[in-house]
Amino acid sequence: EEASHEPTLNLKHFVGRDDETRRMVRVLEQSLEVGPRVVCVIGEAGIGKSTLVRRLAGEVRARSGCLVAGQASEADAKPPFAPWAEALDALDQFAVVPPREWRELGRLVPALARPGTEPTGNKYALLEEIAAYIRSAASLHPVVLLLDDMQWADAGTWDALEHVLSQLTHEQIVLCVTVRTE
């Protein structure tokens, strides 16, 4: 019986991105040594922007950290702060943030809702709690936070990104933003 000489598709190998992957690992290492880093990965649809960032998952896990993601949607009826809600929910699943009462975050992540307390609906209080939650997680464990397809993000999502960036000082975090060029 002859062996097949048909080419096979290896989905576990990410071809042609070794230099970019090494750069991303260096950025992760810099975040551990000197603090927060921001990376913007820009390119056409389908070229592997998100995949490039997600390749850091093993590296960050090896350092007792986590990679979480949230994605903006092209849909007309976008929930405000949707990428943050996804990313914070994923971060909550890792249980890296010490328990605390969050008044506003329950609007985004029901698991973080404070029983018996109604959120105020104050946008600035919500931005403060998003930043505090991220800072708390990244002060204890390395975090890679991917905000994907930000070309479709609502104004609140961009406001939260700006606010979080202004609040980071020494945390072990890499904030990755992907944006399509078209």
C-alpha positions in Angstrom: 0.0 0.0 0.0 1.4 3.4 -1.0 1.5 6.4 1.3 -0.4 9.4 0.1 1.6 12.2 -1.3 -1.2 14.7 -0.9 -0.3 18.0 0.7 -1.8 18.3 4.2 -3.0 21.4 5.9 -1.4 22.0 9.3 -3.6 24.5 11.2 -1.3 24.5 14.2 1.5 26.2 12.4 1.3 30.0 11.8 3.4 30.6 8.7 5.4 33.7 8.0 4.8 35.5 11.3 7.9 34.5 13.3 9.3 38.1 13.4 6.0 39.5 14.5 5.5 36.8 17.1 8.9 37.4 18.5 8.1 41.2 18.7 4.9 40.4 20.6 6.8 38.2 23.0 9.3 41.0 23.6 6.4 43.4 24.3 5.0 40.9 26.8 8.4 40.7 28.5 8.7 44.5 28.6 5.3 44.7 30.4 6.7 42.3 33.0 9.9 44.3 33.5 8.8 47.9 33.1 5.0 48.0 33.0 2.0 48.5 30.7 2.4 48.3 26.9 0.0 49.0 24.1 0.1 47.3 20.7 -2.1 48.2 17.7 -2.2 45.6 15.0 -3.5 47.1 11.8 -4.2 45.2 8.6 -6.8 43.9 6.1 -9.5 41.5 7.1 -8.5 37.9 7.4 -4.7 38.4 7.6 -4.4 37.0 11.1 -4.3 40.1 13.3 -6.2 38.4 16.1 -4.4 35.1 15.6 -1.0 36.9 16.0 -2.1 38.3 19.4 -3.7 35.0 20.5 -0.4 33.3 19.9 0.8 35.0 23.1 -1.6 32.8 25.2 1.0 30.1 25.9 3.7 32.7 26.7 1.4 34.5 29.2 0.2 31.2 30.7 3.8 30.2 31.2 4.1 33.3 33.3 1.0 32.5 35.4 -1.1 35.1 33.5 -4.0 35.1 31.2 -5.0 36.4 27.8 -8.6 37.7 27.4 -10.4 39.2 24.5 -13.4 41.2 23.6 -14.6 42.0 20.1 -16.5 44.9 18.6 -19.3 44.0 16.3 -20.3 45.3 12.9 -24.0 45.0 13.9 -26.1 48.2 13.8 -27.4 47.6 17.4 -24.2 47.4 19.3 -24.4 47.2 23.1 -22.2 49.9 24.6 -18.8 48.8 25.9 -19.4 45.3 24.4 -15.6 44.5 23.9 -14.9 45.5 27.5 -17.9 43.4 28.8 -16.5 40.3 27.0 -12.9 40.9 28.1 -13.9 41.5 31.8 -16.2 38.5 31.8 -13.3 36.4 30.5 -11.0 37.9 33.2 -13.6 37.1 35.9 -13.5 33.5 34.8 -9.8 33.4 35.6 -10.6 34.6 39.2 -7.4 36.8 39.3 -9.1 39.8 40.9 -9.6 39.7 44.6 -13.3 39.9 45.7 -14.6 43.4 46.0 -18.0 45.1 45.7 -18.4 46.6 42.2 -21.3 48.9 41.9 -21.1 49.7 38.2 -19.4 46.7 36.6 -22.5 44.6 37.0 -23.9 46.6 34.1 -21.3 44.9 31.9 -20.6 41.6 33.7 -23.6 40.3 35.6 -21.4 38.0 37.7 -19.8 41.2 39.2 -23.1 42.8 40.1 -23.4 43.9 43.7 -26.5 42.2 45.3 -29.1 44.6 46.5 -27.5 47.6 44.9 -28.6 49.4 41.8 -25.8 50.8 39.6 -26.0 54.6 39.4 -25.7 54.6 35.6 -22.8 57.1 35.9 -20.5 56.6 32.9 -17.5 58.0 34.7 -18.0 55.7 37.7 -18.2 52.8 35.2 -14.9 53.9 33.6 -13.3 54.1 37.0 -14.4 50.6 37.9 -13.2 49.2 34.5 -9.8 50.7 35.1 -9.7 49.6 38.7 -10.6 46.0 37.7 -8.0 45.9 35.0 -5.3 47.4 37.3 -6.1 44.9 40.0 -5.9 41.9 37.7 -2.6 43.1 36.0 -1.0 44.1 39.3 -1.1 40.4 40.5 -0.8 38.5 37.2 0.4 39.2 33.7 -2.6 40.1 31.4 -2.8 40.4 27.7 -6.1 42.1 26.9 -7.2 42.0 23.2 -9.8 44.5 22.0 -10.6 43.1 18.5 -12.1 44.8 15.5 -12.1 48.2 17.1 -13.0 49.9 13.8 -16.6 49.0 14.8 -16.3 50.0 18.5 -18.8 52.5 20.0 -17.6 55.8 21.6 -17.9 54.4 25.1 -15.5 51.5 24.3 -13.0 54.0 23.0 -13.5 56.3 26.1 -12.9 53.3 28.3 -9.7 52.4 26.5 -8.5 56.0 26.8 -9.4 56.1 30.5 -7.8 52.7 31.3 -4.6 53.8 29.5 -4.4 57.0 31.6 -4.7 54.9 34.8 -2.1 52.3 34.2 1.3 52.9 35.8 3.3 49.7 36.6 0.9 46.9 35.9 1.9 43.8 33.9 -0.4 44.3 31.0 -0.3 44.4 27.3 -3.3 46.0 25.7 -3.7 44.9 22.1 -6.0 46.6 19.7 -6.8 45.3 16.3 -8.1 47.5 13.5 -8.9 46.8 9.9 -7.3 49.1 7.3 -10.2 49.2 4.9 
